[in-house]
Amino acid sequence: IATTSGSKVVTITDTGYNPSVGDFVTITSTVAVNGVIFAGEDYQVQTVPSSTTFTVTFASNASGTGTGSGGTVTTTGGYTYHVFNTSGTYNP
């Protein structure tokens, strides 16, 4: 999960999921990255910058720029994938 300070746009990267604009994803565990806290809400994919990244819009602006630890994300189609931290360590 990557954030930019002062922006509501959050970028999520996953090499095993090829998202489409309009897809919905749910981050099913609590994830906090630079002041952005996901806790079980649904988010609609807004853009797809590459075949392995997509953006969602959060309710408030991020407090910092960078990437952080993650949790489990489920698409509405039921596909589940995991977000990794910057060192590549799995974070359930």
C-alpha positions as CSV (number, residue, x, y, z in Angstrom):
1,I,0.0,0.0,0.0
2,A,1.5,3.3,-1.0
3,T,0.4,6.8,0.0
4,T,1.3,10.4,-1.0
5,S,1.2,13.1,1.7
6,G,-1.9,15.3,1.3
7,S,-3.6,12.9,-1.1
8,K,-6.7,10.7,-0.7
9,V,-5.5,8.4,-3.5
10,V,-3.9,5.1,-2.2
11,T,-2.1,2.7,-4.6
12,I,-2.2,-1.0,-3.9
13,T,0.2,-3.4,-5.7
14,D,-0.4,-7.1,-6.3
15,T,1.3,-9.2,-8.9
16,G,-1.4,-11.9,-8.8
17,Y,-4.5,-9.8,-9.4
18,N,-5.2,-7.9,-12.7
19,P,-7.8,-5.3,-11.6
20,S,-10.3,-3.4,-13.6
21,V,-11.7,0.1,-13.0
22,G,-14.9,-0.3,-11.1
23,D,-14.0,-3.5,-9.3
24,F,-14.6,-3.4,-5.5
25,V,-12.0,-4.6,-2.9
26,T,-12.4,-5.1,0.8
27,I,-9.4,-4.8,3.1
28,T,-10.5,-7.3,5.7
29,S,-8.0,-6.7,8.4
30,T,-7.1,-3.4,9.9
31,V,-4.3,-1.7,8.0
32,A,-2.8,1.7,8.9
33,V,-0.4,3.4,6.5
34,N,0.7,7.1,6.9
35,G,-2.6,8.1,8.6
36,V,-4.8,6.1,6.3
37,I,-6.6,3.4,8.2
38,F,-8.5,0.7,6.4
39,A,-10.7,-1.5,8.6
40,G,-13.1,-3.7,6.6
41,E,-14.6,-1.1,4.3
42,D,-15.2,-1.7,0.5
43,Y,-13.3,0.5,-1.9
44,Q,-13.9,0.9,-5.7
45,V,-10.9,0.7,-8.0
46,Q,-10.5,4.2,-9.5
47,T,-7.6,3.7,-11.8
48,V,-5.3,0.9,-13.0
49,P,-1.8,2.4,-13.6
50,S,-0.4,-1.0,-14.5
51,S,-1.4,-4.7,-14.6
52,T,-0.3,-5.1,-11.0
53,T,-1.4,-1.8,-9.4
54,F,-4.7,-0.1,-8.8
55,T,-5.8,3.0,-6.9
56,V,-8.6,3.6,-4.5
57,T,-9.8,6.8,-2.9
58,F,-9.7,7.1,0.9
59,A,-12.0,9.4,2.9
60,S,-9.2,11.6,4.2
61,N,-5.7,12.7,3.1
62,A,-2.6,10.7,3.9
63,S,-0.3,12.2,6.5
64,G,2.9,11.0,4.8
65,T,4.4,9.6,1.6
66,G,5.6,6.0,1.4
67,T,4.6,2.4,1.7
68,G,3.6,0.3,4.6
69,S,2.5,-3.0,6.0
70,G,-0.7,-4.5,4.9
71,G,-3.3,-7.2,5.5
72,T,-5.7,-9.3,3.5
73,V,-7.7,-7.8,0.7
74,T,-10.7,-9.5,-1.0
75,T,-12.3,-8.6,-4.2
76,T,-16.0,-8.9,-4.7
77,G,-15.3,-11.9,-6.9
78,G,-13.9,-13.6,-3.9
79,Y,-10.3,-13.6,-4.9
80,T,-8.1,-13.0,-1.9
81,Y,-4.6,-11.7,-1.9
82,H,-2.2,-10.4,0.7
83,V,-0.4,-7.1,1.0
84,F,3.3,-7.3,1.9
85,N,5.4,-4.8,3.7
86,T,8.4,-3.1,2.1
87,S,10.7,-5.8,3.1
88,G,8.5,-8.5,1.5
89,T,7.4,-10.0,4.8
90,Y,3.8,-11.2,4.8
91,N,1.6,-9.4,7.2
92,P,-1.7,-11.3,8.0
